[in-house]
Amino acid sequence: MNWKYGIAVILVILALFAGCTGRNEERTGQGSSGTTREQVQAQIITLNGAGATFPYPLISRWSYEYNKINPRVQINYQSIGSGGGIKQTMAKTVSWGATDAPLKESEFAKMPGVLHIPETIGAVVIAYNLPGVGSGLRLSGEVIADIFLGKIRRWDDPRIAELNPGVALPDRDIIVVHRSDGSGTTYVFTDYLSSVSSEWSTWVGKGKSMNWPVGLGGKGNEGVAGLIRQNPYSIGYVELAYATTAKMTYAYVKNREGNFVEPTIETISAAAAGAAPAMPRGDESWSDVSIVNAPGNDSYPISSFTYLLVYKDLSVIPGMTEVRAKALVDFLNWVIHDGQEYSTALLYVPLPDEVVKLNEDTIKLINYNGKPLTG
């Protein structure tokens, strides 16, 4: 009996010791490796970005995939529109910004040292909610411009009917939907309208925020898509990935060669073909860069690059450290190489090799207080 009692006492002592050790680890947050929870959390690098809604589905995927291969780095992106992204980049409240519209000369002048890095190529589609009519309604640039000018007000207008023989167009008012916030998607769309309609160019023009002649306003691609879905006989413009994800119907648009073109990876890529040789360096002004209404039989006419905005010297951003700066450069290099493989599935066009090379040269310019961050 005594030896059994002795074993029992030993087991009780061991259990008490283990419990004390566990409670001690709970109190200190420290395990057998000697690393505290606070130390683990301190090793996490968060890179905050903000801007365009246009590339949000792709940036979201990049954030997820990159964290899987580099768990120490978390990419936090706020989809607030290109206007907001430019403002936050200018204010240096984010590590990087995103915009579908290249910086205007006035914006570029206020942000010395900022770089343009094309991240992908996408398209704006003319989405509509027309009961009984599926995707493929044919529209020309001039007709689209006059709808958004309020000159064409009915779906059975002769100009729309002429482009769509055999389609039963309803005798109903057209409900126009547009963006209410500062938006690169709006810039791309109005850049296109300005290129195909002299009246639009003269009286409305192009920009991220517009004084719209007619229509309802929705915030973000999500807001515009929501208004179109909720309102039969409506029409608006959204990024292709949003339209596809939401299973929206959209138009085939007449291009410069006179062909009605469906927005696809191939037709968007055709619009971007040959653009690289004429593109500026990453540290130069990009205010005149545009691929809307591009030539080519198969070119979809409302296509565009979308950009990341990064400061050449990252030490100008408050709270930035050399370690975080290096992590950002590593992420950017991954985006323009391995990250491109996720583009096609989300209906974005991977960057052509010529643009990747341009981006490589631009990223090599990024430094921290003069110290290069790439090998």
RODO-2510 file (C-alpha; in nm, 4 decimals, decimal comma):
residues 375
     n   res          X          Y          Z
     1     m     0,0000     0,0000     0,0000
     2     n     0,2852     0,2425     0,0862
     3     w     0,4467     0,2254    -0,2599
     4     k     0,1097     0,2922    -0,4236
     5     y     0,0587     0,5884    -0,1941
     6     g     0,4047     0,7199    -0,2821
     7     i     0,3331     0,6998    -0,6579
     8     a     0,0054     0,8828    -0,6072
     9     v     0,1806     1,1650    -0,4224
    10     i     0,4382     1,1967    -0,6988
    11     l     0,1645     1,2154    -0,9639
    12     v    -0,0169     1,4880    -0,7677
    13     i     0,3044     1,6892    -0,7390
    14     l     0,3738     1,6558    -1,1116
    15     a     0,0181     1,7649    -1,1953
    16     l     0,0467     2,0681    -0,9688
    17     f     0,3799     2,1580    -1,1286
    18     a     0,2371     2,1293    -1,4801
    19     g    -0,0583     2,3424    -1,3828
    20     c     0,1644     2,6113    -1,2411
    21     t     0,3762     2,6077    -1,5549
    22     g     0,0662     2,6387    -1,7732
    23     r    -0,0678     2,9236    -1,5615
    24     n     0,2691     3,0924    -1,5767
    25     e     0,2631     3,0678    -1,9579
    26     e    -0,0874     3,2105    -1,9585
    27     r     0,0235     3,5029    -1,7422
    28     t     0,3393     3,5776    -1,9389
    29     g     0,2123     3,4735    -2,2826
    30     q     0,5310     3,2736    -2,3159
    31     g     0,5674     2,9110    -2,4296
    32     s     0,8540     2,6681    -2,4370
    33     s     1,0197     2,8592    -2,7223
    34     g     1,0505     3,1709    -2,5050
    35     t     0,8544     3,3824    -2,7557
    36     t     0,5727     3,5969    -2,6137
    37     r     0,2469     3,6671    -2,7919
    38     e     0,3486     4,0329    -2,8065
    39     q     0,6721     3,9358    -2,9810
    40     v     0,4839     3,7226    -3,2338
    41     q     0,2432     4,0079    -3,3035
    42     a     0,5342     4,2487    -3,3347
    43     q     0,6727     4,0324    -3,6138
    44     i     0,3562     4,0829    -3,8242
    45     i     0,4003     4,3493    -4,0910
    46     t     0,0807     4,5197    -4,2053
    47     l     0,0901     4,7128    -4,5324
    48     n    -0,2095     4,9439    -4,5665
    49     g    -0,3333     5,0473    -4,9085
    50     a    -0,6421     5,2282    -5,0334
    51     g    -0,8044     5,3371    -5,3564
    52     a    -0,9733     5,2092    -5,6688
    53     t    -1,2683     4,9725    -5,6571
    54     f    -1,1935     4,8660    -6,0163
    55     p    -0,9085     4,6233    -5,9206
    56     y    -1,0446     4,5334    -5,5760
    57     p    -1,1331     4,1679    -5,6563
    58     l    -0,7799     4,1096    -5,7823
    59     i    -0,6057     4,2951    -5,4977
    60     s    -0,8170     4,1005    -5,2495
    61     r    -0,7004     3,7732    -5,4068
    62     w    -0,3399     3,8927    -5,4030
    63     s    -0,3684     3,9761    -5,0328
    64     y    -0,4929     3,6268    -4,9546
    65     e    -0,2438     3,4389    -5,1703
    66     y     0,0574     3,6426    -5,0613
    67     n    -0,0216     3,5946    -4,6932
    68     k    -0,0274     3,2170    -4,7524
    69     i     0,3324     3,2188    -4,8755
    70     n     0,4480     3,4948    -4,6388
    71     p     0,2370     3,4806    -4,3199
    72     r     0,4337     3,7635    -4,1570
    73     v     0,2965     4,0122    -4,4114
    74     q    -0,0679     4,1177    -4,4080
    75     i    -0,2026     4,3309    -4,6943
    76     n    -0,4898     4,5530    -4,5835
    77     y    -0,6653     4,7253    -4,8757
    78     q    -0,9610     4,9631    -4,8484
    79     s    -1,1714     4,9880    -5,1640
    80     i    -1,2679     5,3564    -5,1407
    81     g    -1,2384     5,4749    -5,5020
    82     s    -0,9488     5,6203    -5,6970
    83     g    -1,0120     5,9724    -5,5705
    84     g    -0,9798     5,8571    -5,2107
    85     g    -0,6715     5,6532    -5,2928
    86     i    -0,4986     5,9547    -5,4462
    87     k    -0,5908     6,1739    -5,1472
    88     q    -0,4592     5,9222    -4,8955
    89     t    -0,1408     5,8706    -5,0963
    90     m    -0,0930     6,2462    -5,1126
    91     a    -0,1518     6,2713    -4,7361
    92     k     0,0902     5,9803    -4,6778
    93     t    -0,1606     5,7968    -4,4587
    94     v    -0,1178     5,4670    -4,6471
    95     s     0,1832     5,2665    -4,7620
    96     w     0,0532     5,2650    -5,1200
    97     g    -0,2470     5,3801    -5,3183
    98     a    -0,4381     5,2537    -5,6209
    99     t    -0,6057     5,4447    -5,9011
   100     d    -0,7568     5,3657    -6,2398
   101     a    -0,6832     5,7185    -6,3579
   102     p    -0,3217     5,8265    -6,3928
   103     l    -0,2392     6,1340    -6,1881
   104     k    -0,3207     6,4671    -6,3487
   105     e    -0,0275     6,7047    -6,3934
   106     s    -0,1509     6,9117    -6,0979
   107     e    -0,1721     6,6013    -5,8756
   108     f     0,1654     6,4746    -5,9898
   109     a     0,3215     6,8115    -5,9022
   110     k     0,1837     6,7895    -5,5468
   111     m     0,3295     6,4416    -5,4918
   112     p     0,7027     6,4693    -5,5636
   113     g     0,8686     6,1319    -5,5897
   114     v     0,5528     5,9304    -5,6547
   115     l     0,5708     5,6381    -5,8997
   116     h     0,3097     5,4847    -6,1309
   117     i     0,3134     5,1039    -6,1413
   118     p     0,0575     4,9468    -6,3796
   119     e    -0,0816     4,6455    -6,1915
   120     t    -0,3272     4,4966    -6,4407
   121     i    -0,5576     4,5770    -6,7328
   122     g    -0,9347     4,5742    -6,7107
   123     a    -1,2478     4,7005    -6,8782
   124     v    -1,5590     4,9029    -6,8048
   125     v    -1,8815     4,7520    -6,9349
   126     i    -2,2170     4,9089    -7,0128
   127     a    -2,4481     4,7072    -6,7890
   128     y    -2,8258     4,7226    -6,8104
   129     n    -3,1420     4,5740    -6,6630
   130     l    -3,3727     4,5247    -6,9572
   131     p    -3,6408     4,2594    -6,8938
   132     g    -3,6467     4,0046    -7,1737
   133     v    -3,3143     4,1185    -7,3262
   134     g    -2,9909     3,9375    -7,2431
   135     s    -2,6299     4,0405    -7,2916
   136     g    -2,5263     4,1518    -7,6366
   137     l    -2,7370     4,4621    -7,6932
   138     r    -2,5426     4,6636    -7,9501
   139     l    -2,4469     5,0204    -7,8613
   140     s    -2,2174     5,2735    -8,0248
   141     g    -2,0130     5,5342    -7,8420
   142     e    -2,2280     5,8170    -7,9747
   143     v    -2,5492     5,6479    -7,8567
   144     i    -2,4012     5,5771    -7,5127
   145     a    -2,2903     5,9397    -7,4816
   146     d    -2,6359     6,0676    -7,5767
   147     i    -2,8018     5,8352    -7,3232
   148     f    -2,5807     5,9765    -7,0469
   149     l    -2,6365     6,3305    -7,1782
   150     g    -3,0109     6,2742    -7,1479
   151     k    -3,0700     6,3199    -7,5205
   152     i    -3,1850     5,9597    -7,5720
   153     r    -3,4507     5,8950    -7,3071
   154     r    -3,6463     5,5884    -7,4262
   155     w    -3,5343     5,2320    -7,4841
   156     d    -3,7210     5,2133    -7,8161
   157     d    -3,5471     5,5241    -7,9506
   158     p    -3,4863     5,4824    -8,3271
   159     r    -3,1104     5,5137    -8,2849
   160     i    -3,0974     5,2182    -8,0454
   161     a    -3,3448     5,0199    -8,2576
   162     e    -3,1356     5,0773    -8,5709
   163     l    -2,8357     4,9134    -8,4031
   164     n    -3,0468     4,6190    -8,2809
   165     p    -3,2778     4,4927    -8,5577
   166     g    -3,5112     4,2194    -8,4380
   167     v    -3,4741     4,3048    -8,0680
   168     a    -3,8027     4,3859    -7,8922
   169     l    -3,7102     4,7126    -7,7233
   170     p    -3,9643     4,8325    -7,4626
   171     d    -4,1436     5,1645    -7,4778
   172     r    -4,0019     5,2647    -7,1400
   173     d    -3,7908     5,5458    -6,9968
   174     i    -3,4189     5,4794    -6,9570
   175     i    -3,2982     5,5077    -6,5965
   176     v    -2,9355     5,6233    -6,6045
   177     v    -2,7016     5,5184    -6,3211
   178     h    -2,3559     5,6606    -6,2550
   179     r    -2,0946     5,6823    -5,9811
   180     s    -2,1474     5,9346    -5,7025
   181     d    -1,7925     5,9150    -5,5648
   182     g    -1,4530     6,0047    -5,7057
   183     s    -1,3755     5,7075    -5,9247
   184     g    -1,1157     5,5785    -6,1673
   185     t    -1,3923     5,3749    -6,3288
   186     t    -1,5665     5,7049    -6,4004
   187     y    -1,2420     5,8453    -6,5387
   188     v    -1,2055     5,5535    -6,7805
   189     f    -1,5698     5,5766    -6,8877
   190     t    -1,5682     5,9544    -6,9396
   191     d    -1,2291     5,9356    -7,1107
   192     y    -1,3942     5,6999    -7,3579
   193     l    -1,7025     5,9205    -7,4035
   194     s    -1,4791     6,2233    -7,4602
   195     s    -1,2946     6,0324    -7,7321
   196     v    -1,6125     5,9381    -7,9250
   197     s    -1,8433     6,2369    -7,8668
   198     s    -1,7376     6,5957    -7,9320
   199     e    -2,0477     6,7167    -7,7462
   200     w    -1,9561     6,5154    -7,4385
   201     s    -1,5955     6,6337    -7,4592
   202     t    -1,7035     6,9984    -7,4847
   203     w    -1,9822     7,0113    -7,2271
   204     v    -1,8977     6,7408    -6,9721
   205     g    -1,5408     6,6222    -7,0241
   206     k    -1,3493     6,3529    -6,8372
   207     g    -1,2503     6,3082    -6,4750
   208     k    -1,2892     6,1041    -6,1598
   209     s    -1,5799     6,3168    -6,0316
   210     m    -1,8361     6,4607    -6,2724
   211     n    -2,1346     6,6929    -6,2859
   212     w    -2,3665     6,4404    -6,4475
   213     p    -2,6380     6,5739    -6,6788
   214     v    -2,8868     6,3044    -6,5698
   215     g    -2,9184     5,9934    -6,3571
   216     l    -2,8949     5,8280    -6,0165
   217     g    -2,5677     5,8058    -5,8262
   218     g    -2,4272     5,4970    -5,6551
   219     k    -2,1116     5,4699    -5,4457
   220     g    -1,8502     5,2340    -5,5837
   221     n    -1,8909     4,9674    -5,8480
   222     e    -2,1006     4,7854    -5,5883
   223     g    -2,3399     5,0779    -5,5531
   224     v    -2,3894     5,1213    -5,9272
   225     a    -2,4368     4,7466    -5,9773
   226     g    -2,6901     4,7419    -5,6947
   227     l    -2,8961     5,0268    -5,8417
   228     i    -2,9005     4,8608    -6,1832
   229     r    -3,0167     4,5298    -6,0355
   230     q    -3,2890     4,7037    -5,8334
   231     n    -3,4243     4,9168    -6,1178
   232     p    -3,5668     4,7555    -6,4335
   233     y    -3,4955     4,9550    -6,7527
   234     s    -3,1752     5,1022    -6,6049
   235     i    -2,8289     5,1359    -6,7569
   236     g    -2,4913     5,2194    -6,6064
   237     y    -2,1210     5,1426    -6,6161
   238     v    -1,9280     4,8993    -6,3955
   239     e    -1,6019     4,7116    -6,4003
   240     l    -1,6187     4,3822    -6,5925
   241     a    -1,5437     4,1594    -6,2913
   242     y    -1,8293     4,3138    -6,0927
   243     a    -2,0709     4,2732    -6,3815
   244     t    -1,9696     3,9110    -6,4315
   245     t    -1,9762     3,8219    -6,0614
   246     a    -2,3206     3,9776    -6,0255
   247     k    -2,4406     3,7996    -6,3428
   248     m    -2,5404     4,1299    -6,5013
   249     t    -2,6243     4,1756    -6,8673
   250     y    -2,4033     4,4115    -7,0665
   251     a    -2,3637     4,5592    -7,4125
   252     y    -2,1356     4,4832    -7,7036
   253     v    -1,9755     4,8183    -7,7904
   254     k    -1,8838     4,9436    -8,1356
   255     n    -1,5086     4,9970    -8,1652
   256     r    -1,3034     5,2263    -8,3835
   257     e    -1,3051     4,9767    -8,6709
   258     g    -1,6853     4,9577    -8,6649
   259     n    -1,7127     4,6151    -8,5007
   260     f    -1,9421     4,5409    -8,2060
   261     v    -1,7123     4,3815    -7,9520
   262     e    -1,7857     4,1770    -7,6412
   263     p    -1,5625     4,2567    -7,3412
   264     t    -1,3391     3,9509    -7,2919
   265     i    -0,9809     3,8814    -7,1868
   266     e    -0,8846     3,8573    -7,5557
   267     t    -1,0531     4,1807    -7,6678
   268     i    -0,9191     4,3780    -7,3697
   269     s    -0,5713     4,2412    -7,4349
   270     a    -0,6039     4,3470    -7,7996
   271     a    -0,6695     4,7031    -7,6863
   272     a    -0,3520     4,7029    -7,4764
   273     a    -0,1305     4,5522    -7,7465
   274     g     0,1498     4,7802    -7,8529
   275     a     0,0940     5,0302    -7,5705
   276     a     0,4206     4,9592    -7,3861
   277     p     0,6666     5,1250    -7,6291
   278     a     0,4900     5,4586    -7,5896
   279     m     0,4556     5,4399    -7,2113
   280     p     0,6587     5,6765    -6,9897
   281     r     0,9028     5,5782    -6,7166
   282     g     0,7538     5,5026    -6,3776
   283     d     0,8821     5,8285    -6,2261
   284     e     0,7500     6,0452    -6,5104
   285     s     0,4023     6,1906    -6,5635
   286     w     0,1373     5,9455    -6,6887
   287     s    -0,1368     6,2038    -6,7358
   288     d    -0,1686     6,1380    -7,1104
   289     v    -0,1670     5,7564    -7,0978
   290     s    -0,4909     5,6032    -7,2313
   291     i    -0,5930     5,2918    -7,4256
   292     v    -0,9628     5,3749    -7,4694
   293     n    -1,0994     5,3542    -7,8235
   294     a    -0,7792     5,1790    -7,9282
   295     p    -0,7342     5,0676    -8,2902
   296     g    -0,7694     4,7027    -8,3908
   297     n    -1,0480     4,4858    -8,5285
   298     d    -1,0923     4,3003    -8,2004
   299     s    -1,0183     4,5805    -7,9531
   300     y    -1,2763     4,6397    -7,6815
   301     p    -1,2972     5,0196    -7,6699
   302     i    -1,3474     5,0852    -7,2949
   303     s    -1,0269     4,9257    -7,1650
   304     s    -0,7697     5,0674    -6,9266
   305     f    -0,4613     5,0090    -6,7197
   306     t    -0,5030     5,0480    -6,3444
   307     y    -0,2134     5,1648    -6,1278
   308     l    -0,0441     5,1372    -5,7915
   309     l     0,0987     5,4616    -5,6508
   310     v     0,4147     5,4279    -5,4423
   311     y     0,6662     5,6844    -5,3233
   312     k     1,0198     5,6459    -5,4538
   313     d     1,1643     5,7161    -5,1069
   314     l     0,9391     5,5302    -4,8639
   315     s     1,0939     5,7044    -4,5634
   316     v     0,8658     6,0036    -4,6363
   317     i     0,5676     5,8015    -4,5055
   318     p     0,5166     5,8497    -4,1290
   319     g     0,5651     5,5250    -3,9366
   320     m     0,7394     5,3519    -4,2265
   321     t     1,0477     5,1504    -4,1307
   322     e     1,3153     4,9968    -4,3465
   323     v     1,1791     4,6495    -4,2684
   324     r     0,8267     4,7472    -4,3746
   325     a     0,9612     4,9226    -4,6839
   326     k     1,1487     4,6082    -4,7863
   327     a     0,8324     4,4017    -4,7295
   328     l     0,6362     4,6373    -4,9566
   329     v     0,8951     4,6124    -5,2345
   330     d     0,8921     4,2323    -5,2075
   331     f     0,5115     4,2354    -5,2366
   332     l     0,5215     4,4635    -5,5421
   333     n     0,7711     4,2371    -5,7154
   334     w     0,5460     3,9388    -5,6441
   335     v     0,2426     4,1271    -5,7821
   336     i     0,3996     4,2019    -6,1201
   337     h     0,5308     3,8461    -6,1583
   338     d     0,3610     3,5558    -5,9779
   339     g     0,0555     3,7656    -5,8888
   340     q    -0,0379     3,8006    -6,2547
   341     e    -0,1421     3,4349    -6,2726
   342     y    -0,4567     3,5196    -6,0750
   343     s    -0,5713     3,7871    -6,3218
   344     t    -0,7446     3,5864    -6,5925
   345     a    -0,9804     3,3948    -6,3628
   346     l    -1,1081     3,7299    -6,2329
   347     l    -1,1404     3,8754    -6,5855
   348     y    -0,8373     4,1013    -6,5723
   349     v    -0,5644     4,0905    -6,8349
   350     p    -0,2130     3,9890    -6,7216
   351     l     0,0505     4,2522    -6,7888
   352     p     0,2418     4,2149    -7,1171
   353     d     0,6121     4,1325    -7,0794
   354     e     0,7069     4,4837    -7,1913
   355     v     0,5037     4,6379    -6,9090
   356     v     0,6472     4,3921    -6,6554
   357     k     0,9984     4,5026    -6,7577
   358     l     0,8976     4,8666    -6,7191
   359     n     0,7644     4,7902    -6,3709
   360     e     1,0827     4,6065    -6,2757
   361     d     1,2839     4,9174    -6,3591
   362     t     1,0405     5,1339    -6,1614
   363     i     1,0506     4,9138    -5,8492
   364     k     1,4317     4,9274    -5,8545
   365     l     1,3993     5,3032    -5,7971
   366     i     1,2237     5,2514    -5,4618
   367     n     1,4466     5,3154    -5,1612
   368     y     1,4372     5,3908    -4,7908
   369     n     1,6138     5,7136    -4,7057
   370     g     1,8372     5,6643    -5,0084
   371     k     1,9116     5,2978    -4,9402
   372     p     1,8090     5,0620    -5,2256
   373     l     1,5590     4,7922    -5,1327
   374     t     1,6186     4,5500    -5,4205
   375     g     1,9270     4,3420    -5,4927
***
